[in-house]
Amino acid sequence: MNDYGNIKFKYAPGLLARNYPSAVTITSRGCPYRCIFCAGRTVSGEKVRFRSAENVLKEISMLYNQGIREIIFLDDHFLADKKRALRIINGILENYKDLTWKCVNVTAWLLDEEILKLMHKSGCTHITVSIESGNQDVLTKIVKKPIKLDKIPEKLETAKNIGFDVIANFVIGFPGETWEQIRDTFRYAEKLNVDIVNFHIATPLPKTELMDICLRDKLVPGDYLENISNYSGYGKGLISTKEFSPFELEVLRSFEWDRINFSSRKRKEAIARMNGITLEELEDWRINTRRNLGINSMVKNIMTSSK
């Protein structure tokens, strides 16, 4: 476990631990929501199945006894069953004072001050929320995600005030999305009190509604299905509509990512820390991202072993 647990994932803040050795786990599977771009339902089903809190705490005990000092939960919906989540969190709080943990997928609308304070008290240092769009019509009518944009800033402000590192994810370039609606996403993201905003370009994945739309309306290259492994990548533009081209999406994404994330010395320092890199490496990363339009610009050095 120590060999695996001491791997440092540079440029991957969701997987880069604060304490080592670390371990990842999944305590639930499935997603009941119908976001058109997501393959989660295809991979793990639409019904959420939970491991019991007792089962999860037993695994944590096993990992802790082997020397693990940080747990990274990869669940799509760790908080979906709040009572179960509270039993796990309280179990960590009562038994593992020197254990830290993080949740890389938190359903934003399930957050409140009470659970955030308990999570942080029990050693949770980081949350990632996926908001997807900064335009309510896009969320409701195109993405089909049940999130209310006016409720999110306050929740994330609370998380930051409590002491969390916070990442917010967005996706641009959906069929039916206008150029002005895409710009709304960047305007919304810029106003959030978070540490990092990630922008992805909508990528049609097999057996998703987005794939069906793109094939039906011929919005992707003709050989897309036959060569999907060559085309896929969430920084690469693939979809063409009357509103935008793949190239326009790539340029906009990479330069807005740079402008918003690195707008102050404080943000640069936080992002460098969360990515496990120096400020010098961060500046090289920015340059490479801009010049490569964000495509595969940070994948080369993802893992280095800890001594």
C-alpha positions as CSV (number, residue, x, y, z in Angstrom):
1,M,0.0,0.0,0.0
2,N,2.8,2.4,0.7
3,D,4.2,2.0,-2.8
4,Y,0.8,3.1,-4.3
5,G,0.1,5.5,-1.5
6,N,3.2,7.6,-2.0
7,I,2.7,8.4,-5.7
8,K,2.3,12.1,-6.1
9,F,-0.1,13.2,-8.9
10,K,1.3,16.6,-10.1
11,Y,-1.1,18.8,-12.0
12,A,-4.1,16.7,-10.6
13,P,-5.3,18.5,-7.5
14,G,-8.2,16.0,-7.1
15,L,-5.7,13.2,-6.6
16,L,-2.8,15.0,-5.0
17,A,-3.0,14.3,-1.3
18,R,-2.1,16.7,1.5
19,N,-0.8,13.9,3.6
20,Y,1.0,10.7,2.6
21,P,0.6,7.8,2.2
22,S,-2.9,8.2,0.6
23,A,-5.5,5.9,-0.8
24,V,-8.6,6.3,-3.0
25,T,-11.9,4.6,-2.6
26,I,-15.4,4.5,-4.0
27,T,-18.3,4.0,-1.6
28,S,-21.2,4.4,-3.9
29,R,-22.1,3.9,-7.6
30,G,-24.7,5.2,-10.0
31,C,-26.3,8.6,-10.8
32,P,-30.0,9.4,-11.0
33,Y,-29.5,12.6,-13.0
34,R,-29.6,13.0,-16.8
35,C,-26.9,15.4,-17.8
36,I,-26.6,14.9,-21.6
37,F,-22.8,14.7,-21.7
38,C,-22.2,12.4,-18.8
39,A,-21.5,8.7,-19.2
40,G,-21.9,8.0,-15.5
41,R,-25.3,6.4,-16.0
42,T,-24.0,4.3,-18.8
43,V,-21.0,3.0,-16.8
44,S,-22.6,2.5,-13.3
45,G,-26.3,2.8,-13.8
46,E,-29.0,5.4,-12.9
47,K,-29.8,3.9,-9.5
48,V,-27.4,4.9,-6.7
49,R,-26.1,1.9,-4.7
50,F,-24.4,2.6,-1.5
51,R,-21.9,0.6,0.6
52,S,-23.0,0.8,4.2
53,A,-21.3,3.3,6.5
54,E,-20.0,0.4,8.6
55,N,-18.5,-1.2,5.6
56,V,-16.8,2.0,4.6
57,L,-15.4,2.7,8.1
58,K,-14.1,-0.9,8.2
59,E,-12.1,-0.2,5.0
60,I,-10.8,3.1,6.4
61,S,-9.7,1.2,9.5
62,M,-7.9,-1.3,7.4
63,L,-6.2,1.4,5.4
64,Y,-5.3,3.4,8.4
65,N,-3.7,0.4,10.1
66,Q,-1.5,0.0,7.0
67,G,-0.2,3.5,7.4
68,I,-2.6,5.5,5.1
69,R,-3.1,9.1,6.3
70,E,-5.4,10.5,3.6
71,I,-8.5,9.1,2.0
72,I,-9.7,10.4,-1.4
73,F,-13.4,9.6,-2.1
74,L,-14.1,9.3,-5.8
75,D,-17.9,8.8,-5.5
76,D,-20.1,10.7,-8.0
77,H,-22.6,11.5,-5.1
78,F,-20.9,11.0,-1.7
79,L,-23.6,13.1,0.0
80,A,-26.6,11.6,-1.8
81,D,-27.6,9.7,1.4
82,K,-27.0,12.3,4.0
83,K,-27.5,10.0,7.0
84,R,-25.0,7.5,5.7
85,A,-22.5,10.3,4.9
86,L,-22.9,11.7,8.4
87,R,-22.2,8.3,9.9
88,I,-19.0,8.0,7.9
89,I,-17.9,11.6,8.7
90,N,-18.6,11.1,12.4
91,G,-16.8,7.8,12.4
92,I,-13.7,9.5,10.9
93,L,-14.0,12.4,13.4
94,E,-14.2,10.0,16.4
95,N,-11.5,7.6,15.5
96,Y,-8.8,9.2,13.3
97,K,-7.6,12.5,14.5
98,D,-4.6,12.6,12.2
99,L,-6.4,11.4,9.0
100,T,-7.3,13.9,6.3
101,W,-9.7,13.2,3.4
102,K,-11.2,14.9,0.4
103,C,-14.2,14.5,-1.9
104,V,-13.6,15.1,-5.6
105,N,-17.2,15.0,-6.6
106,V,-19.7,16.9,-4.3
107,T,-23.2,17.6,-5.4
108,A,-23.4,21.4,-5.0
109,W,-27.0,21.7,-4.0
110,L,-26.6,19.2,-1.1
111,L,-24.1,21.4,0.6
112,D,-25.0,23.4,3.7
113,E,-23.1,25.1,6.5
114,E,-23.8,22.3,9.0
115,I,-22.3,19.5,6.9
116,L,-19.5,21.6,5.6
117,K,-18.4,22.4,9.1
118,L,-18.6,18.8,10.2
119,M,-16.6,17.6,7.1
120,H,-13.9,20.2,7.8
121,K,-13.7,19.3,11.5
122,S,-13.3,15.6,10.6
123,G,-10.3,16.4,8.3
124,C,-11.8,17.1,4.9
125,T,-9.6,19.6,3.2
126,H,-11.0,19.8,-0.4
127,I,-14.2,19.6,-2.4
128,T,-14.9,19.7,-6.1
129,V,-18.2,20.8,-7.4
130,S,-19.4,20.5,-11.0
131,I,-21.6,23.4,-12.0
132,E,-21.3,23.0,-15.8
133,S,-22.7,26.2,-17.1
134,G,-23.1,29.8,-15.9
135,N,-26.3,30.2,-17.8
136,Q,-29.5,28.9,-16.2
137,D,-31.3,28.2,-19.5
138,V,-28.4,26.1,-20.7
139,L,-28.4,24.1,-17.5
140,T,-32.1,23.6,-17.5
141,K,-33.0,23.2,-21.2
142,I,-29.7,21.8,-22.7
143,V,-27.6,20.1,-20.0
144,K,-30.6,19.0,-17.9
145,K,-28.8,19.4,-14.6
146,P,-31.0,20.3,-11.6
147,I,-28.9,23.1,-10.2
148,K,-29.9,26.7,-9.4
149,L,-27.1,29.1,-10.2
150,D,-28.3,31.7,-7.7
151,K,-27.8,29.3,-4.8
152,I,-24.3,28.2,-5.5
153,P,-22.1,31.3,-4.8
154,E,-23.2,31.5,-1.1
155,K,-22.5,27.8,-0.6
156,L,-19.0,28.0,-2.0
157,E,-18.3,31.2,-0.1
158,T,-19.2,29.3,3.1
159,A,-16.9,26.5,2.1
160,K,-14.0,28.9,1.5
161,N,-14.7,30.7,4.8
162,I,-14.6,27.4,6.7
163,G,-11.2,26.6,5.2
164,F,-11.7,24.3,2.2
165,D,-9.8,24.2,-1.0
166,V,-12.5,24.5,-3.7
167,I,-12.5,23.6,-7.4
168,A,-15.4,24.3,-9.7
169,N,-15.9,22.5,-13.0
170,F,-17.6,23.9,-16.1
171,V,-18.4,22.6,-19.7
172,I,-18.8,24.7,-22.8
173,G,-19.8,24.0,-26.4
174,F,-23.1,22.2,-26.3
175,P,-25.3,21.9,-29.3
176,G,-27.9,24.7,-29.0
177,E,-25.7,26.8,-26.8
178,T,-25.1,30.4,-28.1
179,W,-21.8,32.2,-28.1
180,E,-23.2,34.7,-25.6
181,Q,-24.3,31.9,-23.3
182,I,-20.8,30.4,-23.4
183,R,-19.5,33.8,-22.3
184,D,-22.0,33.8,-19.4
185,T,-20.2,30.7,-18.1
186,F,-16.9,32.6,-17.8
187,R,-18.5,35.6,-16.3
188,Y,-20.2,33.5,-13.7
189,A,-17.0,31.5,-12.9
190,E,-15.0,34.6,-12.5
191,K,-17.2,35.9,-9.7
192,L,-17.0,32.7,-7.6
193,N,-14.8,32.6,-4.5
194,V,-13.0,29.3,-5.3
195,D,-9.4,28.3,-5.8
196,I,-9.5,26.8,-9.3
197,V,-12.1,26.9,-12.1
198,N,-11.7,24.2,-14.8
199,F,-13.3,24.6,-18.2
200,H,-13.9,21.6,-20.4
201,I,-15.2,21.3,-23.9
202,A,-18.3,19.2,-24.4
203,T,-17.1,15.8,-25.7
204,P,-19.6,13.2,-27.1
205,L,-19.2,9.9,-25.3
206,P,-20.8,6.6,-26.3
207,K,-24.4,6.0,-25.2
208,T,-25.0,9.6,-24.1
209,E,-27.7,11.9,-25.3
210,L,-25.0,14.3,-26.4
211,M,-23.6,11.6,-28.7
212,D,-27.0,10.9,-30.1
213,I,-27.6,14.6,-30.9
214,C,-24.2,15.0,-32.5
215,L,-24.6,12.0,-34.7
216,R,-28.1,12.8,-35.7
217,D,-27.3,16.4,-36.6
218,K,-23.8,15.6,-38.0
219,L,-22.0,17.9,-35.7
220,V,-18.8,15.8,-35.3
221,P,-16.3,14.5,-37.9
222,G,-17.6,11.7,-40.1
223,D,-15.1,9.2,-38.8
224,Y,-15.7,10.1,-35.1
225,L,-17.1,6.8,-34.0
226,E,-14.4,4.8,-35.8
227,N,-11.6,6.9,-34.3
228,I,-13.1,8.0,-31.1
229,S,-9.9,7.4,-29.1
230,N,-8.0,9.8,-31.3
231,Y,-10.6,12.5,-31.0
232,S,-11.6,12.4,-27.4
233,G,-10.1,14.7,-24.8
234,Y,-12.0,17.3,-22.8
235,G,-9.8,20.2,-23.9
236,K,-10.3,19.4,-27.6
237,G,-13.1,21.0,-29.6
238,L,-15.1,18.5,-31.7
239,I,-18.6,19.9,-32.1
240,S,-19.3,22.4,-34.9
241,T,-22.5,24.5,-34.9
242,K,-23.6,27.8,-36.4
243,E,-22.6,29.5,-33.2
244,F,-19.0,28.2,-32.8
245,S,-16.2,26.1,-34.3
246,P,-13.9,23.7,-32.4
247,F,-11.0,26.1,-32.9
248,E,-12.9,29.0,-31.4
249,L,-13.8,26.9,-28.3
250,E,-10.2,25.8,-27.8
251,V,-8.9,29.4,-28.0
252,L,-11.6,30.8,-25.7
253,R,-11.2,28.0,-23.2
254,S,-7.5,28.2,-22.8
255,F,-7.2,32.0,-22.6
256,E,-10.1,32.4,-20.2
257,W,-8.8,29.6,-18.0
258,D,-5.5,31.5,-17.9
259,R,-7.1,35.0,-17.3
260,I,-9.4,33.9,-14.5
261,N,-7.3,31.5,-12.6
262,F,-4.1,33.5,-12.5
263,S,-5.5,36.9,-11.8
264,S,-3.6,37.5,-8.6
265,R,-0.4,36.3,-6.7
266,K,-2.7,34.7,-4.1
267,R,-4.5,32.6,-6.6
268,K,-1.3,31.6,-8.3
269,E,0.2,30.4,-5.0
270,A,-3.0,28.4,-4.1
271,I,-3.1,26.8,-7.5
272,A,0.6,25.9,-7.4
273,R,0.2,24.3,-4.0
274,M,-2.9,22.4,-5.0
275,N,-1.2,21.0,-8.1
276,G,2.0,20.1,-6.3
277,I,4.2,22.4,-8.4
278,T,6.4,25.4,-8.0
279,L,5.5,28.9,-9.2
280,E,8.1,28.5,-11.9
281,E,6.5,25.3,-13.0
282,L,3.1,27.0,-12.9
283,E,4.3,29.7,-15.3
284,D,5.7,27.1,-17.7
285,W,2.3,25.3,-17.5
286,R,0.4,28.5,-18.4
287,I,2.6,29.2,-21.4
288,N,2.3,25.6,-22.7
289,T,-1.4,25.6,-22.2
290,R,-1.9,28.8,-24.1
291,R,0.4,27.8,-26.9
292,N,-1.1,24.3,-27.2
293,L,-4.7,25.6,-26.7
294,G,-4.9,23.5,-23.6
295,I,-4.6,20.2,-25.5
296,N,-2.5,17.6,-23.7
297,S,-0.3,20.4,-22.2
298,M,-0.1,19.0,-18.7
299,V,-0.4,15.3,-19.2
300,K,3.3,14.5,-19.7
301,N,4.3,14.9,-16.1
302,I,1.3,13.7,-14.2
303,M,3.0,11.3,-11.9
304,T,6.3,11.4,-10.0
305,S,7.2,9.1,-7.1
306,S,7.6,10.4,-3.6
307,K,10.9,9.7,-2.0
